[in-house]
Amino acid sequence: MDRNRKRVPGFGAVLLILVSHVTSALEVPLDPKVLEGLPQPPTITLQSPKDYIFDPRENIVIHCEAKGKPHPSFSWTRNGTHFDVEKDSKVLMKPGSGTLVIDISGEKAEAYEGTYQCTAHNEHGTAVSNSIVIRQSRSPLWSKERNEAIVVQMGVSLVLQCRPPAGLPPPVIFWMDNNFQRLPLDKRVSQALNGDLYFSNVLPEDSRPDYICYARFPHTQTIQQKQPISVTVLDNSPEGEHRPGFMMPLGTTSTKMVLRGETLELECIAEGLPTPEISWQKDGGELPSGRTSIHDFQKTLKVSDVNEADAGDYRCTATNTLGTAHHIIKVTVKAAPFWVSAPRNLILAPNETGILTCRVNGDPKPKISWFVNGVPIENAPEEHSRKVDGDTVILSNVQSGSSAVYQCNASNEFGYLMANAFVNVLAEPPRVLTPPNRVYQVITNNPALLHCASFGSPLPTITWFKDSQISIKNGDPYVIHENGTLEIHVAQPLNSGKYTCIATNNLGIKENHVYLDVKEPTRILKQPEYKVVQRGMSATFECKVKHDPSLIPTMTWLKDSGELPDDERFVVDIDTLTIKDVTDGDEGTYTCIMNTTLDQDSASAMLTVIEATPTPAIVYEKPDPPSDLELTDQTERSVRLTWIPGDEHNSPTQKFLIQYEDVLHQPGVWINLTEVAGTGTTAQLNLSPYVYYSFRVLALNHVGYSQPSQSSSQYRTNPAAPDENPSDVQGAGTEPGNLVISWTPLTGFQSNGPGLEYKVQWRQKDVDEDWSSKTVANVSQFAVSGTPTYVPYEIKVQALNDYGSGPEPEVVIGYSGEDFPLSAPDSVQIMVHNSTLAEVRWEPVPLPSVRGRLQGYKVYYRRERGLHETEGETEQQEQVLTFSGNSSEGRLPDLQPYSLYNLSIRVLNNKGEGPPSPSKRFKTPEGVPGPPSFLNVLNPSLDSLTLEWGPPVKNNGRLIGYTLKYQPVNSTHELGPVMVKNFLANETNFTLDNLNSSMLYKLNLSAKTIEGSGPIITKEALTVMNTMPPVGPAFGTVNTSVSEDGAVISWDYFGHHKNVYVEYIVENSKEDWKKELVNGSHWHMIKGLKPGTSYRVRVVARDPADPTVHSTDEVLVAVPAVPSRQVDIATQGWFIGLMCAIALLILVLLIVCFIKRNKGGKYPVKEKEDAHQDPEIQPMKEDDGTFGEYSDTEDHKPLKGSRTPSNGTVRRDESDDSLVDYGEGGDGQFNEDGSFIGQYSGKKEKDTHEGNESSEAPSPVNAMNSFV
């Protein structure tokens, strides 16, 4: 809503009208029967909201409904001028209504934006709607921007701005990552109301490249995203702990304005370390109770339904362990216009006076303007009877024909109100609206209200008479209310009788009669009494009641104010409640309630259960069978059976079961007839005709049923006409041209007499013809032939016997036989949604052509071939989908991409399928391919793998190539870096070289089309086959040295075994060899050796899958004894001085070299670089002064171009150097330029053509840092 709009063009304000209670004024009656005959000015009953945002994909519907007598006509204005609806073919006004439906399909929706207003007019006045602002919803794209990567130190605060595009309505903001996972929010990380993302302090885990702000636009259901923001959190100079400070709002104070009735939203976001806690309070008062809620980890305060008392200073406090920060938000409350009193329409008689009041409030105070029939009141025709006084219009001595609709406009800078109220000048004789001869029933000593609702203009005067003679005046015991209702405060039986109300005005008189019947009250004469009962015994509560004999009473029993337990031990009689076999759970308060339609009475008593008195052991048995069965009171359809109960055997009889045998129809079969309470000894039995009855009785106690009694004498009932007709009557055709009528026959017991037959009747439904009938013997079906195909029939089946016919049967609807459908679906259309899903639509066949019950449609479709295949290359089975009911569309899932399909549709009924629709072909687009059909590894060698693969079984498109990803797997199953190679579609083999020896590789191969890569096929392969023995000896030279920490063993290893051990034993000892696992390394330190002892040491390689064991020659290691005195040279003064002098000299030399280099001079290493001219040898780094490829980095990474295997070994065919070559007593030396040349001088004759390929020695440190 535009809150700055003071006046809406036309009359943009809601009219708030209060009709004061002038003595002669009438409100419009609610009885629609009265309204039907009254002339009435228009009243707006339905209109669209003031601010209407429409979806451009749907029609615009602007509501305007009104009532009146006569029915009003409608017109519209747009942007303050007349809107001719008939001239715009895209605009439709609903018949009998002012509602507009604007079809914007294919049109520019912006053309229909604007301010619309509806007018409803009849001969008695004109009513107008609100001004309805129509705007199109918008979801603009994010403006193009480039987000700079953010680098911050750990512990500082951070704000990531969202700044979404302005949409209509505004978008919903949320933050997610590239995987569409919402970013978790907590008290440290929060999203502000404006969408920005705030970090009170950042942590290393906040580093990520994909902070993405998303904006969802509700009307169009579209989502726009901002460019990702990259955040890197460094921890090399972290921010220390610090006091809280506010990131939003800034400063110590801020202001906030909110409108009355809206929701106040305040937020405070603070930075600090540790993360601050936020709390809220209102200075000088409490936060509003019941309307306040805290959200977003205490950072947002919401107050709903704001009023003027909510204004004031709200304080948010941020606290951590180092201190506290405060911010005060000064809240002011303004108000758009709001109603003080509701508007009312007004009916006046000629010469009466009425008042219209438009009472509103707001801040700032609203301006009030009056209109009559849509015209400003100052521009309307002058009427001397009308006077305007601010928010009041006084109408004096109104005359016939002066009916009108008044409007009131109340507006300020925040909005407006507008409503209509009509003044209807009528002259109507009295009418009594209360139905005549109504009977009012009340209980003695209660109030009685006799209604006389009336209508008339002028307002009728009501008078009352009793028994058509006695005039009733106000005063004890009668009161006549303003609306005509007669009240008797305390009704007595003598007040019963006939009452007459008479409504009178100057145009006539009308009377109505009602009756009052004063009833006797319901009273409980004997209340239930307190009971103490032993467990297992019975308890009985009595509740005797007296009530008015003309009222029907209902007795209800409650236990502890709830329903009685669902237990057959609780027996309710007319005025008693009996509880049998009482248990501890039966204790409680029992209440009897006697209800009538007018009143009730209740009484309660308690039941206490106590322990039973110990008695000798009692033997419980089944009761003895009843005896002396006697039949009395014999009639055609009933007889009384009496018996004598047998011994109960210490268990009370719970009930008696009466059974009968039908000797005529089912001899020897006893059937349950009825049950009688255990205290009874007689029963009146209802009987059926034409049955030879014999009766017997069984008694039941808690042990079980007794044996049956002796049979009674036989009692035969006379035959009679059937009492019922066969059940489950159905009609259904089994083939075209017939109708099979079936039913469930009556049993012999139900036949009531001999000669049972059935009269079958049928006729076609909704056709004017007589019933056809056929009487058949005692069968269960009858077939009618020669019927039309699948038409409804009315069917009746009546039972007959020799004594007459059964009751009139019910009519059942059945259908004659179905035939195959005649027509095929038409207008078949296929829409392909993606490579595996298509949608098919068709025009349903005419229902008469179905010739049966429509079951649905069958869609037959078959893949003819792939689009990359030739005609007839493939043939696939036809697929069928059934869509039930009168469908006209369906989806075809699981299609194969890049294929040609053939489709047809048939309609289906119970008989079968109709003819197929004309075949339609459709193509599916390309999809991702299936996995390659196979991936084989051929001819593995020490450093290469040859791969061969086959194309996918399902290309699903035009194959454009393959992607191979491979990575090494070490002995602990850790994966190394991924390497990727791409191949063309016609390439199906490749050799991977430069691989590490004795290394397992994981290979993932996928095919791809233009739609992307398909599933992968995975293979694992070793660069050396497990069964391949090493070429030559597995081990080279073994070197040893001894230090204070232990013995260091180093060796060369060229084998492929996974398990390598260093084994040692004391010389001349017979103990077992001790072994230590050293996989992936070429040196090992044996610790814990005994000083002064010699050890035999060897290096062994073995595999569980390879029986061959490879071992070095044994070497002898002598551990020297600990000397009695040792001089630590590192603590001698002369040694320390010498080391300091050498360090100072080296520093001077480095400074001279640096100065010479900056002056452009060369030194030997530079000359060596110039001589090699190798692009992989890097120059001196400018930032740290080290040599690009000659310096050894902190993590000891191998030099570029080196061929050192990833497991730290040196291949035998590339280098035979050992640690002896590099300074362990060998001939390693330094060049004149200070570079280490052991690699170049020791084996000059070997592999000189490989250049710089082996530029780093396999030292223990480097071996441990290489990938295994």
C-alpha positions, 0 to 999 in steps of 0.5 A: 500500500502507498502510505504517502497517498492521502486521497485515492482518486474518486473517493479513496477512503473507507467509509466508517459510518455509525448510525446513532440509535435514533428512536425511529431508526430501523436497522435492515432486517436479516430475514431474507424473506422480508428483504425480498420485497423491500426496495434497497440501495446497493451494498458492496458485498465483495471486493478485491484488496486495495493492493492487488499484485497479480501473476503475469502467468494467470488471468487478472480477476478484480472482484466487485459484488453487490446486492440491492433491490432492484439488482444493481448495474456495474461500471468501472474507472481506471486511473480516474477515467471511465473504463469501457469494458465492452471495447476491450476483447480481453476484458470480461465482466461476469454476468450479474456481477461487477467482477472483471476477468482480464485475459493477459495471455499473449498481451503485455500485462503492464498495459493493465496496471493501474488504479481501478474502482467499481461502481454499483448503481440502481434507482435508489443510489450508488455504492463504490468500492475501494480504489484497487491498485493493480500491479504486476509481480516482478522478479528482476535478475541480479545486477552483474557484479564481480565479488572480490575474494575476502581474506580475513584473520580468525576472530574478526567480524565479517559481513557478507552483503546480499543486496537483492534486486527489488522485486514485487512483492519483496523476495525471501532471502536465504543463503546456501552453498553450491550444493543447495544446502542451507548454511547453518545459522547460530548465535555466531552466524546470523542472517539479518532482516535485510538478508546480509550474513553476519559473522560475530567472529570468524573461524577457520571452518568458515572458509569456503568459496561458495557463500551464495545469497538466494532471493525467492520471489513468492508470486512467480515462484522463481529463485535468483542467486548472487555470484558466489562469495569466497571467504578465506580465514587465516590463522597466522595472526588471529584476533584476540578476545575482545569486548562486544560491539554492535555491527547492526545497528551502528552507534549507541542509539537508533530509531524505528517507526511502526504502524499500529496493528503491524508487527514491530521487528527489532534486531541487534547483531553484535561482534566480539570474541567470545561470541556475545549473548543478546538480551532485550528489555524496555526502558521504563516498562515491561516487554508486552506480555503475550505479544512478544517473541524472540527469534534468531538466537535472541537477535530479533525481537518481534512485537505483534499487533502494535499499539500506542503503548508499545512506543518507547526505548528498547534496549538490546544488550550484548555480553561476553566474558570481557564486557557488555555493550548497549544499544537503544532503539527509540520506537515511535508508533503511528497509525493509519486510519482505523475504525472507532465504530462500525458502519450501519445502514439506516432505514427511515420512514417519511418525516423521520430523522436519522444520523450517520456518523463516520468516527475514525482515529489515526496518527496523524489525525485523519481528514474526513470527506463525505460523498453521496452516491459517489459525488462529493457532498459539496457538489451534490444537489442541495438538500435542506434536510441534510446537514454535515457537521465534521464526522456526522451527517444529520438527515431531518424530516426525510421524504420518500424518494430521498434514498441514497448511498453515502460514502465517507473518506478518512485518510492520512499519510499512512493510508485510507478507509472507505465504506458505504452506508445507505439511507433507505426511506420506506413506508411499510406496514408491520410484519411479524417475523416470529413463526405463528403458533410456536410452543415454548416449553419451560420448567417451573420456576425458570424464566420464559421468553416469548418472542415477537420479532417484527418489521415495519416503517415506521417502527411498529409498537408491540402489545401483548395479550393472554388468552386473547383477553387480558392485556399485559403491561410492563411490571411483575411478573412480566417484562416487555423488551424493546425488540418486542420479546415478552419475558416472565421471570419465574414461570408457574403452571398458571402462566401456561396458555395462549399469548397474542402479540400485536404489531402496530404502526400508522400503516396497519396492524398485524398479530401473532399467536404463541403458546407457553407450556410450563412443565414439572421439574425432574427430581430424584426421590431416592438417591444412591447410598454409600456402599461397602462391599466385599471383593467378589460380591455384588453392589446395587445402587438405586436412583428413583426419579419423578419427572413431568409425564409429558417429557421423555427421561434418559438415565445415565450413570457415571463413574468418577465423572466418566463413562462406566467401564465397558464391562458386562459386570455393570448392569443398568436397569430402569432405576438401578445400577448393579455391579457384579463380582466387585473388584478393587478397581470398582471403587469410586463415586457413582453418579446417576443423572436423569435428563429430559429435553428441558432439565436434569437432576443428579445424585452421587454415592461412593463404593468402597471395596474391602477384603473378603472374609476368609472362608473354606475353599469353595469349589466352582463348577458349571451350573446344572442344566435348566429343567421343566421347560414349558410353553405358554401364551402361544400365538401365531408369531410368539410363545412364552418359554418358562424353565427352572434353573439348575444348581449354580455350584457356587458361581452365580448364573450370568445368563441363559441361552435359548436355542431352537431346532427347525425340524422341518428345514434343518433337523439336528441343527441347534441355532441361538435364538436369544439370551436372558439375564441370569436372574430370569426364568422366562422369555417371550420368543418371537417366531417365524411362520412355517417352522417346527420349533423345539427349544432348549436352554443352557445356563452360563456362569464364570466357569462355563456353559451347562449341558443343554436342557431337555428339549421342549415339546414341539411347537409348529407355526402356520405358513404365511406369505414371505416377510422379506425378499431376496437380498443382493439383487444385481443386474449385469450383462455377460455378453452383448444383448443380454442382462443377467439378474441375480440374487441371494435366495431365501432360506427355507426358514425365511420362506414362511411357507411351501411353494417358494418362487421369485417374481423377476421384473425389469424395464429400461430406465428413463424409457416410458414402458411397462415392467416386464416380469417372469416368475421363476422357481427357487433359483438364484438368477434369470437371463433377459435376452435381446437387450440394447448394448449397455443401457441401465435397467430398473430391476425388482425381485419379489418372493412368492409362496403358496400363501402370498407375495412378499413386501414390495421389493426395492428397485435396483439399477443394473446394466445390460451387456457391454460390447467392444468400443467403436471409436479410437481416441482422437487428436493425440499429441505428444510432448517430450519433457526430457530424454526419459519422460514424455506426456501424451494427450488425447481427445476422449471418445464420445461416451456412447461409442464406449458401449460399456462402462468406461474403464480407461485408456491404454497407451501402447508404445514401442521403441523402434530404434535408437536415432543412431541406429539404422532402420530395423536394427533393433526390435523391442517389446511393446509397452502398455500403460493404462490410465483409468477413468475418463482420462485425457492425458498421461505420462510415459516414464523410463523412456530410452534417450535418443530413440524413436518411439511409436505410440497408439491409444485404445479406449477400454471397457469391461468387454475389452479394447476399442480400435487403436488411434492412428500411430504417432511417432516421437523422438526422445532427446539425447541423455547421458550414456550408460557405462562402458561395456567393459574395461580391461587392463592388458600387459601391465609393466613396472611403469605402465598399464595398457587399457582397453574398453568397449563402448556403452551398450546404450549410447543414449545419444551421439557419443563424443568421447570418454573420460578416464580418472585414475589415482594410486592407492597405497598399502593403507588404502589411501587414495593419491591425487586424481589424474584425468585423461579425455579420449575421442569417441573412436578411441578404445585403448590407451597406455598409461605410462610414467606410473610408479612401480609396485603400485595399485591404481584405481581406474574410473572410466565414463562415456559422455555425450553432449548431455554430460558423462554417464555412470563410471566403470571401475577397475583396479590394477597393479603396475606389476603382476603379483605372480611376476618375480623381480628381475635380478636380486630384490635387494641391493647393497645394505649399509649400517651405522651405529649411533647413541639412539640405535643401529641405522640400517639402509638398503636398496630394494627393487622388488614388488612385495608389500611386506618388508621386514628388518630382522635381527638376532644376537650373534651366536644366539639360538633364539627366534629372529626378531622382526620389525615391519618397514613397508615403504621405506629404505632405511630403519633404526633398530632401537633398544639394542644392548650395549657391548653386544653384536647382532646379525641383521638382515632385510626380508621381503615376503607376501602371503600370496607369494611363497618366495622369500627374498632376503639380503645377506646377513650383516654384523652390527656391533653395538659399542659398550657405554664408555665410563667418561664421555666428553661432549664436544658441543659444550666445549668453548673452543668449539662454540667459538669456531662455529660462531666464526664460520656462521659469521663468514657464511653470512658475509658471503651470502650478503656479497652474493646477493649484492653481486646478483642485484648488480647483474653479475653471474656466479657459477650456479647461474652459469650452470643454469644458462648452460642447461637452458632447461625450462623446468629449472626455475630462476631464483624466487624473488620473494624469498631469495631461494633457488627455484629448483635447487633449494630443498623446501620445508616439506622436502618435496621432490624436484620437478622432473624427478623420477623418484617413485611415490613409495620412496624407492629408486628404480634399479634401471634408473639409479644404482646410487646408495647412501654411500654415494651421498656422504655416508663415508662415500665420495660425495663432494661439493662443486665450486659453487656450493651445489651438491653434485653427488648425483652427477659425479658418482655415476656419470656413465649412467643415463646421461640422456635423462638430464635432470630426471634424478635430481634428488637423492632417496634420503630417509627424509625424502622417502618418508615424505613421498606418497606411498 
